[in-house]
C-alpha cells in the first residue's frame, strides 16, 4: 500500500514509486563471508572511534557494491547527529553530480544525549543509505522513494548481514 503522498505524485513518478515498491529483496552473493566486516563495524562503534568505524563501514560497502556489480560509494562517519526540524538526521545519501563518487554520511551519536547509537540501528542506517545508491545504480530508478519495498530491501540486507535481532525474554 503506497504512503499518503502517493496520490500527489505525477503519473511518471507513480510508475517509479510502483517499480521500487515491487523490489523487496537484495540477495548478496556470498553474504556469509561479509559477517566479519560487520563485526569490525560493531567493535569500532563500541570503541566509540569514528575513524575506525568509517574504515570498517567503507570495507563493507566496497564489498557489497563489488558483489552487486554497482559503482562505488564513499562513506563518512561523523560524531554527533545534527538536529533537524522534528528530530535528528540519522543518515544522508548524496548522489554524484560532478564526477565525484556518491557519498553516504552517517552519525555515531544521538543529538540529544550524545550516546553512541546502538549497533543494529547504526548498521540499518548505513544500509538504508546504501539502498538509495542501489535504487539508482542497481535498479536504474530515476528517483529513490521510501516505499514499502525500499524498507523491505533495507531489512533484507540487515538480516543477511547481521542475522535476526535477538528476542526479548518474556
C-alpha positions in Angstrom: 0.0 0.0 0.0 1.5 3.4 -1.0 2.1 6.0 1.6 -0.2 9.1 1.8 1.8 11.4 -0.6 1.4 8.8 -3.4 -1.8 10.4 -4.6 0.0 13.7 -5.2 2.7 12.2 -7.4 2.6 12.7 -11.2 1.9 9.6 -13.3 5.6 9.2 -14.2 6.6 9.4 -10.5 3.9 6.9 -9.6 5.4 4.4 -12.1 8.9 4.9 -10.5 7.4 4.5 -7.0 5.5 1.4 -8.0 8.6 -0.1 -9.6 10.5 0.5 -6.3 7.7 -0.9 -4.3 7.8 -4.3 -6.2 11.5 -4.9 -5.3 11.6 -6.5 -1.9 15.0 -8.2 -1.5 18.6 -7.6 -2.3 20.3 -11.0 -2.5 24.0 -10.6 -1.9 26.3 -13.4 -3.3 28.4 -15.0 -0.5 27.0 -12.7 2.1 28.2 -15.1 4.9 31.8 -14.0 4.1 30.9 -10.4 4.9 29.9 -11.0 8.5 33.5 -10.5 9.8 33.3 -7.0 8.3 30.0 -6.4 10.1 31.7 -7.4 13.3 34.5 -4.9 12.7 31.9 -2.2 12.5 30.3 -3.3 15.8 33.7 -3.3 17.5 34.7 0.1 16.2 31.4 1.6 17.1 31.6 0.1 20.6 35.1 1.6 21.0 33.5 5.0 20.0 36.1 5.5 17.3 34.7 7.4 14.3 37.8 6.8 12.1 37.9 3.0 12.7 34.1 2.9 12.2 34.4 4.7 8.9 37.1 2.4 7.7 35.1 -0.7 8.7 31.9 0.7 7.0 33.9 1.5 3.8 35.3 -2.0 3.6 31.8 -3.5 4.0 30.3 -1.1 1.4 33.2 -1.8 -1.0 32.5 -5.5 -0.8 28.7 -5.1 -1.2 28.9 -2.9 -4.3 31.5 -5.2 -5.8 29.3 -8.2 -5.3 26.3 -6.4 -6.5 28.1 -5.1 -9.6 27.4 -1.4 -9.0 29.8 1.6 -8.9 31.4 2.5 -5.6 30.1 4.9 -3.0 32.1 6.7 -0.2 31.0 6.8 3.4 31.8 9.5 6.0 31.1 8.8 9.7 30.6 11.8 11.8 30.4 12.0 15.6 27.0 13.6 16.6 23.8 13.7 14.6 22.7 17.1 13.6 19.3 18.3 14.8 16.7 19.0 12.1 13.1 20.1 12.3 11.2 17.4 14.0 14.2 15.3 15.1 17.7 14.5 14.2 19.4 13.3 11.0 20.5 9.7 11.0 22.0 9.4 7.6 22.2 11.1 4.2 22.8 9.9 0.6 24.2 12.3 -1.9 24.3 11.2 -5.5 27.3 12.2 -7.5 26.9 15.3 -9.6 30.2 16.5 -10.8 32.1 13.2 -11.4 32.8 12.6 -7.8 31.7 9.4 -6.1 28.2 9.4 -4.4 28.5 9.9 -0.7 26.9 8.4 2.4 27.0 10.3 5.7 26.1 8.7 9.0 26.4 9.8 12.6 27.6 7.7 15.6 26.0 9.6 18.5 22.4 10.8 19.2 21.9 14.6 19.0 20.1 15.0 22.4 22.0 12.7 24.8 25.1 12.2 22.6 25.0 8.5 23.3 26.6 6.1 20.8 23.9 4.7 18.6 23.0 1.0 19.1 24.9 -1.2 16.6 21.8 -2.5 14.7 20.4 1.0 14.4 23.7 2.3 13.1 24.1 -0.6 10.6 20.5 -0.2 9.5 21.2 3.5 8.8 24.2 2.6 6.7 22.2 0.0 4.7 19.3 2.4 4.3 21.6 4.9 2.6 23.1 2.2 0.5 19.6 1.3 -0.7 19.3 4.8 -2.1 22.5 4.1 -4.0 21.2 0.7 -5.2 18.0 2.3 -6.4 20.0 4.5 -8.8 22.8 2.1 -9.7 21.4 -1.4 -9.5 17.7 -0.9 -10.3 18.2 2.1 -12.6 15.4 4.0 -11.0 15.5 7.7 -11.9 14.4 8.6 -8.4 14.5 6.9 -5.0 11.5 6.8 -2.8 10.8 5.4 0.7 8.4 2.7 -0.4 7.4 -0.4 1.5 9.6 -2.3 -0.9 12.5 0.1 -0.1 12.1 -0.7 3.6 11.9 -4.5 2.9 15.1 -4.3 0.9 16.8 -2.5 3.8 15.6 -5.1 6.3 16.6 -7.9 3.9 20.1 -6.6 3.8 20.2 -6.2 7.6 19.0 -9.8 8.1 21.6 -11.2 5.7 24.5 -9.3 7.3 23.6 -9.2 11.0 21.1 -12.0 11.4 17.8 -11.8 13.1 17.5 -9.4 16.1 17.7 -11.1 19.5 14.3 -11.7 21.0 13.5 -10.4 24.4 12.9 -12.9 27.2 9.3 -13.0 28.4 
